[in-house]
Amino acid sequence: MSTYVVRFMKDVLGEYGRQCEVCQGTLEIDAADEDEARERAKARFCKDQALHHWSLHADRIHVRPADFPS
């Protein structure tokens, strides 16, 4: 298994009406691949936030391998 960093991102209107991207949550997930990490993160995010669906708090999900220095 590999470790992935999963971020839940949302576009919001910031200062002066400009659109900006805000991270709604970050999770470290152990999974076999990025797809599995995404699905596990969705379930955990919903549980942690007491949501029925992750998209109620985020517009998109970014998944990347965790970079741990050796």
Chimera marker file (.cmm) of the C-alpha trace (Angstrom):
<marker_set name="trace">
<marker id="1" x="0.000" y="0.000" z="0.000" r="1" g="1" b="0" radius="0.5"/>
<marker id="2" x="1.010" y="3.556" z="-0.661" r="1" g="1" b="0" radius="0.5"/>
<marker id="3" x="0.078" y="6.718" z="1.162" r="1" g="1" b="0" radius="0.5"/>
<marker id="4" x="-1.776" y="9.483" z="-0.649" r="1" g="1" b="0" radius="0.5"/>
<marker id="5" x="-2.641" y="13.042" z="0.302" r="1" g="1" b="0" radius="0.5"/>
<marker id="6" x="-6.232" y="13.833" z="-0.644" r="1" g="1" b="0" radius="0.5"/>
<marker id="7" x="-7.483" y="17.423" z="-0.648" r="1" g="1" b="0" radius="0.5"/>
<marker id="8" x="-11.092" y="18.539" z="-0.952" r="1" g="1" b="0" radius="0.5"/>
<marker id="9" x="-11.174" y="21.870" z="-2.784" r="1" g="1" b="0" radius="0.5"/>
<marker id="10" x="-13.926" y="24.473" z="-3.227" r="1" g="1" b="0" radius="0.5"/>
<marker id="11" x="-14.143" y="27.660" z="-5.283" r="1" g="1" b="0" radius="0.5"/>
<marker id="12" x="-15.421" y="30.624" z="-3.269" r="1" g="1" b="0" radius="0.5"/>
<marker id="13" x="-15.697" y="34.350" z="-3.814" r="1" g="1" b="0" radius="0.5"/>
<marker id="14" x="-12.934" y="36.091" z="-1.954" r="1" g="1" b="0" radius="0.5"/>
<marker id="15" x="-12.110" y="39.685" z="-1.274" r="1" g="1" b="0" radius="0.5"/>
<marker id="16" x="-13.391" y="42.133" z="-3.903" r="1" g="1" b="0" radius="0.5"/>
<marker id="17" x="-15.518" y="39.401" z="-5.526" r="1" g="1" b="0" radius="0.5"/>
<marker id="18" x="-12.565" y="37.485" z="-6.902" r="1" g="1" b="0" radius="0.5"/>
<marker id="19" x="-12.829" y="33.728" z="-7.106" r="1" g="1" b="0" radius="0.5"/>
<marker id="20" x="-10.313" y="31.770" z="-5.045" r="1" g="1" b="0" radius="0.5"/>
<marker id="21" x="-9.716" y="28.123" z="-4.261" r="1" g="1" b="0" radius="0.5"/>
<marker id="22" x="-10.068" y="26.996" z="-0.628" r="1" g="1" b="0" radius="0.5"/>
<marker id="23" x="-9.078" y="23.649" z="0.849" r="1" g="1" b="0" radius="0.5"/>
<marker id="24" x="-12.022" y="22.247" z="2.814" r="1" g="1" b="0" radius="0.5"/>
<marker id="25" x="-10.048" y="19.318" z="4.207" r="1" g="1" b="0" radius="0.5"/>
<marker id="26" x="-6.892" y="17.246" z="3.809" r="1" g="1" b="0" radius="0.5"/>
<marker id="27" x="-6.571" y="13.541" z="4.545" r="1" g="1" b="0" radius="0.5"/>
<marker id="28" x="-3.698" y="11.066" z="4.409" r="1" g="1" b="0" radius="0.5"/>
<marker id="29" x="-5.016" y="7.781" z="3.050" r="1" g="1" b="0" radius="0.5"/>
<marker id="30" x="-3.313" y="4.392" z="2.657" r="1" g="1" b="0" radius="0.5"/>
<marker id="31" x="-4.496" y="2.675" z="-0.517" r="1" g="1" b="0" radius="0.5"/>
<marker id="32" x="-3.369" y="0.476" z="-3.399" r="1" g="1" b="0" radius="0.5"/>
<marker id="33" x="-3.830" y="3.261" z="-5.983" r="1" g="1" b="0" radius="0.5"/>
<marker id="34" x="-5.180" y="6.793" z="-6.471" r="1" g="1" b="0" radius="0.5"/>
<marker id="35" x="-8.711" y="5.619" z="-7.290" r="1" g="1" b="0" radius="0.5"/>
<marker id="36" x="-8.960" y="3.613" z="-4.087" r="1" g="1" b="0" radius="0.5"/>
<marker id="37" x="-7.503" y="6.545" z="-2.118" r="1" g="1" b="0" radius="0.5"/>
<marker id="38" x="-10.121" y="8.866" z="-3.616" r="1" g="1" b="0" radius="0.5"/>
<marker id="39" x="-13.001" y="6.548" z="-2.667" r="1" g="1" b="0" radius="0.5"/>
<marker id="40" x="-11.698" y="5.962" z="0.876" r="1" g="1" b="0" radius="0.5"/>
<marker id="41" x="-11.172" y="9.686" z="1.352" r="1" g="1" b="0" radius="0.5"/>
<marker id="42" x="-14.719" y="10.458" z="0.185" r="1" g="1" b="0" radius="0.5"/>
<marker id="43" x="-16.156" y="8.059" z="2.753" r="1" g="1" b="0" radius="0.5"/>
<marker id="44" x="-13.975" y="9.398" z="5.570" r="1" g="1" b="0" radius="0.5"/>
<marker id="45" x="-14.640" y="13.047" z="4.659" r="1" g="1" b="0" radius="0.5"/>
<marker id="46" x="-18.394" y="12.415" z="4.717" r="1" g="1" b="0" radius="0.5"/>
<marker id="47" x="-18.153" y="10.658" z="8.073" r="1" g="1" b="0" radius="0.5"/>
<marker id="48" x="-15.920" y="13.357" z="9.610" r="1" g="1" b="0" radius="0.5"/>
<marker id="49" x="-18.108" y="16.201" z="8.301" r="1" g="1" b="0" radius="0.5"/>
<marker id="50" x="-21.457" y="14.406" z="8.894" r="1" g="1" b="0" radius="0.5"/>
<marker id="51" x="-22.368" y="14.735" z="5.213" r="1" g="1" b="0" radius="0.5"/>
<marker id="52" x="-24.408" y="12.582" z="2.862" r="1" g="1" b="0" radius="0.5"/>
<marker id="53" x="-22.143" y="13.467" z="-0.069" r="1" g="1" b="0" radius="0.5"/>
<marker id="54" x="-18.687" y="15.062" z="-0.197" r="1" g="1" b="0" radius="0.5"/>
<marker id="55" x="-19.732" y="17.531" z="-2.912" r="1" g="1" b="0" radius="0.5"/>
<marker id="56" x="-21.846" y="19.443" z="-0.393" r="1" g="1" b="0" radius="0.5"/>
<marker id="57" x="-18.595" y="20.977" z="0.934" r="1" g="1" b="0" radius="0.5"/>
<marker id="58" x="-16.206" y="20.643" z="-2.030" r="1" g="1" b="0" radius="0.5"/>
<marker id="59" x="-16.150" y="21.082" z="-5.804" r="1" g="1" b="0" radius="0.5"/>
<marker id="60" x="-13.307" y="18.716" z="-6.587" r="1" g="1" b="0" radius="0.5"/>
<marker id="61" x="-10.782" y="16.310" z="-5.125" r="1" g="1" b="0" radius="0.5"/>
<marker id="62" x="-7.008" y="16.395" z="-5.638" r="1" g="1" b="0" radius="0.5"/>
<marker id="63" x="-5.100" y="13.159" z="-5.011" r="1" g="1" b="0" radius="0.5"/>
<marker id="64" x="-1.319" y="12.912" z="-5.008" r="1" g="1" b="0" radius="0.5"/>
<marker id="65" x="1.231" y="10.482" z="-3.604" r="1" g="1" b="0" radius="0.5"/>
<marker id="66" x="2.594" y="11.518" z="-0.226" r="1" g="1" b="0" radius="0.5"/>
<marker id="67" x="6.188" y="12.689" z="-0.398" r="1" g="1" b="0" radius="0.5"/>
<marker id="68" x="8.032" y="11.469" z="2.638" r="1" g="1" b="0" radius="0.5"/>
<marker id="69" x="11.726" y="12.405" z="2.759" r="1" g="1" b="0" radius="0.5"/>
<marker id="70" x="14.111" y="9.488" z="3.097" r="1" g="1" b="0" radius="0.5"/>
<link id1="1" id2="2" r="1" g="1" b="0" radius="0.2"/>
<link id1="2" id2="3" r="1" g="1" b="0" radius="0.2"/>
<link id1="3" id2="4" r="1" g="1" b="0" radius="0.2"/>
<link id1="4" id2="5" r="1" g="1" b="0" radius="0.2"/>
<link id1="5" id2="6" r="1" g="1" b="0" radius="0.2"/>
<link id1="6" id2="7" r="1" g="1" b="0" radius="0.2"/>
<link id1="7" id2="8" r="1" g="1" b="0" radius="0.2"/>
<link id1="8" id2="9" r="1" g="1" b="0" radius="0.2"/>
<link id1="9" id2="10" r="1" g="1" b="0" radius="0.2"/>
<link id1="10" id2="11" r="1" g="1" b="0" radius="0.2"/>
<link id1="11" id2="12" r="1" g="1" b="0" radius="0.2"/>
<link id1="12" id2="13" r="1" g="1" b="0" radius="0.2"/>
<link id1="13" id2="14" r="1" g="1" b="0" radius="0.2"/>
<link id1="14" id2="15" r="1" g="1" b="0" radius="0.2"/>
<link id1="15" id2="16" r="1" g="1" b="0" radius="0.2"/>
<link id1="16" id2="17" r="1" g="1" b="0" radius="0.2"/>
<link id1="17" id2="18" r="1" g="1" b="0" radius="0.2"/>
<link id1="18" id2="19" r="1" g="1" b="0" radius="0.2"/>
<link id1="19" id2="20" r="1" g="1" b="0" radius="0.2"/>
<link id1="20" id2="21" r="1" g="1" b="0" radius="0.2"/>
<link id1="21" id2="22" r="1" g="1" b="0" radius="0.2"/>
<link id1="22" id2="23" r="1" g="1" b="0" radius="0.2"/>
<link id1="23" id2="24" r="1" g="1" b="0" radius="0.2"/>
<link id1="24" id2="25" r="1" g="1" b="0" radius="0.2"/>
<link id1="25" id2="26" r="1" g="1" b="0" radius="0.2"/>
<link id1="26" id2="27" r="1" g="1" b="0" radius="0.2"/>
<link id1="27" id2="28" r="1" g="1" b="0" radius="0.2"/>
<link id1="28" id2="29" r="1" g="1" b="0" radius="0.2"/>
<link id1="29" id2="30" r="1" g="1" b="0" radius="0.2"/>
<link id1="30" id2="31" r="1" g="1" b="0" radius="0.2"/>
<link id1="31" id2="32" r="1" g="1" b="0" radius="0.2"/>
<link id1="32" id2="33" r="1" g="1" b="0" radius="0.2"/>
<link id1="33" id2="34" r="1" g="1" b="0" radius="0.2"/>
<link id1="34" id2="35" r="1" g="1" b="0" radius="0.2"/>
<link id1="35" id2="36" r="1" g="1" b="0" radius="0.2"/>
<link id1="36" id2="37" r="1" g="1" b="0" radius="0.2"/>
<link id1="37" id2="38" r="1" g="1" b="0" radius="0.2"/>
<link id1="38" id2="39" r="1" g="1" b="0" radius="0.2"/>
<link id1="39" id2="40" r="1" g="1" b="0" radius="0.2"/>
<link id1="40" id2="41" r="1" g="1" b="0" radius="0.2"/>
<link id1="41" id2="42" r="1" g="1" b="0" radius="0.2"/>
<link id1="42" id2="43" r="1" g="1" b="0" radius="0.2"/>
<link id1="43" id2="44" r="1" g="1" b="0" radius="0.2"/>
<link id1="44" id2="45" r="1" g="1" b="0" radius="0.2"/>
<link id1="45" id2="46" r="1" g="1" b="0" radius="0.2"/>
<link id1="46" id2="47" r="1" g="1" b="0" radius="0.2"/>
<link id1="47" id2="48" r="1" g="1" b="0" radius="0.2"/>
<link id1="48" id2="49" r="1" g="1" b="0" radius="0.2"/>
<link id1="49" id2="50" r="1" g="1" b="0" radius="0.2"/>
<link id1="50" id2="51" r="1" g="1" b="0" radius="0.2"/>
<link id1="51" id2="52" r="1" g="1" b="0" radius="0.2"/>
<link id1="52" id2="53" r="1" g="1" b="0" radius="0.2"/>
<link id1="53" id2="54" r="1" g="1" b="0" radius="0.2"/>
<link id1="54" id2="55" r="1" g="1" b="0" radius="0.2"/>
<link id1="55" id2="56" r="1" g="1" b="0" radius="0.2"/>
<link id1="56" id2="57" r="1" g="1" b="0" radius="0.2"/>
<link id1="57" id2="58" r="1" g="1" b="0" radius="0.2"/>
<link id1="58" id2="59" r="1" g="1" b="0" radius="0.2"/>
<link id1="59" id2="60" r="1" g="1" b="0" radius="0.2"/>
<link id1="60" id2="61" r="1" g="1" b="0" radius="0.2"/>
<link id1="61" id2="62" r="1" g="1" b="0" radius="0.2"/>
<link id1="62" id2="63" r="1" g="1" b="0" radius="0.2"/>
<link id1="63" id2="64" r="1" g="1" b="0" radius="0.2"/>
<link id1="64" id2="65" r="1" g="1" b="0" radius="0.2"/>
<link id1="65" id2="66" r="1" g="1" b="0" radius="0.2"/>
<link id1="66" id2="67" r="1" g="1" b="0" radius="0.2"/>
<link id1="67" id2="68" r="1" g="1" b="0" radius="0.2"/>
<link id1="68" id2="69" r="1" g="1" b="0" radius="0.2"/>
<link id1="69" id2="70" r="1" g="1" b="0" radius="0.2"/>
</marker_set>
